[in-house]
Amino acid sequence: MKIIKKLSQIFLIVIFLTSCKTSLRKDSPIINPEDNFNANTYSEKKIMEIKFSCGDDGISEYLEDGWIILKEDSQEKICTWKSIPATKDCDMEKDKGCKITKPDKIGEEKIYLLEKQF
C-alpha cells in the first residue's frame, strides 16, 4: 500500500512538472519599419457615411473637399407630421386622446458612403 501511495505521488509530481512548459525566448530579428516604408505606396483611407433628408443636400461640400462617393442610396422618409382631431367634436387642446398624428410631407433620404485618401 505504501508503494502505491509513493508511486501515485511521484506520478502526480511528474505530471505537474511536464505540463508546465518553460518559455524559451527565441531571438528573432527586429524588423526596422523605416527601412520597409515607401511613401509612394502608403496612403491612409477614411470612410464616412452621411445622410441628407427632406430636400437637404450638402454633398457638394464634401466632394469639393476631396471625398469620393463609393455608394449612394435613397429611401422614402417622413419629413413632417401633423395632428388632426379624430372626430368633429374633438378638442385637441383639452382631450389628448382624440388627437391623431399622421404624416404630412414625405420626402427622400439620401445616404452616401464616402471615401477620402490622406
C-alpha positions in Angstrom: 0.0 0.0 0.0 2.9 2.3 0.8 4.4 1.6 -2.6 1.2 2.5 -4.4 0.9 5.7 -2.4 4.5 6.7 -3.2 4.1 5.8 -6.9 0.9 7.9 -7.1 2.7 10.9 -5.6 5.7 10.5 -7.9 3.3 10.2 -10.9 1.4 13.4 -9.9 4.7 15.3 -9.5 5.8 14.1 -12.9 2.6 15.2 -14.5 2.8 18.7 -12.9 6.4 19.1 -14.0 5.8 18.0 -17.6 2.6 20.0 -18.0 4.4 23.3 -17.3 6.5 24.2 -20.3 9.3 26.7 -19.9 9.1 29.8 -22.0 12.0 29.8 -24.4 12.8 33.2 -25.7 13.8 32.9 -29.3 15.8 35.8 -30.6 14.0 37.0 -33.7 15.4 39.7 -35.9 14.0 43.1 -35.3 12.5 44.5 -38.5 13.1 48.2 -38.9 9.8 49.6 -40.2 11.6 52.7 -41.6 13.6 50.5 -44.0 10.4 49.0 -45.5 8.5 52.2 -45.6 7.7 53.5 -49.1 5.9 56.9 -49.1 4.6 56.4 -52.6 2.6 53.3 -51.9 1.4 54.1 -48.4 -1.9 56.0 -48.1 -4.5 56.2 -45.4 -8.1 55.9 -46.3 -11.0 57.2 -44.3 -14.6 56.1 -44.9 -17.7 58.0 -43.8 -21.4 57.7 -44.2 -23.6 60.8 -44.3 -27.3 61.2 -44.7 -29.3 64.1 -46.1 -33.1 64.1 -45.9 -36.1 66.1 -46.9 -34.5 68.2 -49.6 -31.2 69.0 -47.8 -28.2 68.2 -50.0 -24.8 69.2 -48.8 -22.8 66.6 -50.7 -21.1 69.2 -52.9 -19.1 70.5 -49.9 -17.7 67.0 -49.3 -16.9 66.5 -53.0 -15.0 69.8 -53.1 -13.1 68.7 -50.0 -11.8 65.6 -51.9 -14.2 62.9 -50.8 -15.3 60.3 -53.4 -18.7 58.7 -53.4 -18.4 54.9 -53.1 -22.1 54.2 -52.8 -25.3 56.2 -53.0 -28.7 55.0 -51.7 -32.1 56.7 -51.3 -35.2 55.8 -49.4 -38.5 57.4 -48.6 -38.8 59.2 -45.3 -41.5 61.2 -43.5 -40.4 64.8 -43.2 -43.2 66.3 -41.1 -46.1 65.1 -39.1 -49.5 66.7 -38.5 -52.1 66.2 -35.8 -55.8 66.1 -36.7 -58.9 65.5 -34.5 -60.3 62.0 -34.5 -63.9 63.3 -34.5 -65.7 66.5 -35.4 -66.4 67.5 -31.8 -62.9 66.6 -30.5 -61.0 69.4 -28.7 -57.3 68.5 -29.2 -56.2 71.0 -26.5 -58.3 69.5 -23.7 -58.5 65.9 -24.8 -55.2 64.5 -25.9 -56.7 61.1 -26.5 -58.7 62.2 -29.5 -55.7 63.5 -31.4 -54.4 61.5 -34.4 -50.9 62.1 -35.7 -50.3 61.3 -39.4 -47.5 62.0 -41.9 -47.8 65.4 -43.5 -44.9 65.6 -46.0 -43.0 62.6 -47.4 -39.6 63.2 -48.8 -36.5 61.3 -49.7 -33.4 60.5 -47.6 -30.1 60.1 -49.4 -27.4 58.0 -47.9 -23.8 58.4 -49.2 -20.8 56.3 -48.4 -17.7 58.5 -48.9 -14.0 57.7 -49.0 -11.0 60.1 -48.8 -7.3 59.3 -49.1 -4.8 61.1 -47.0 
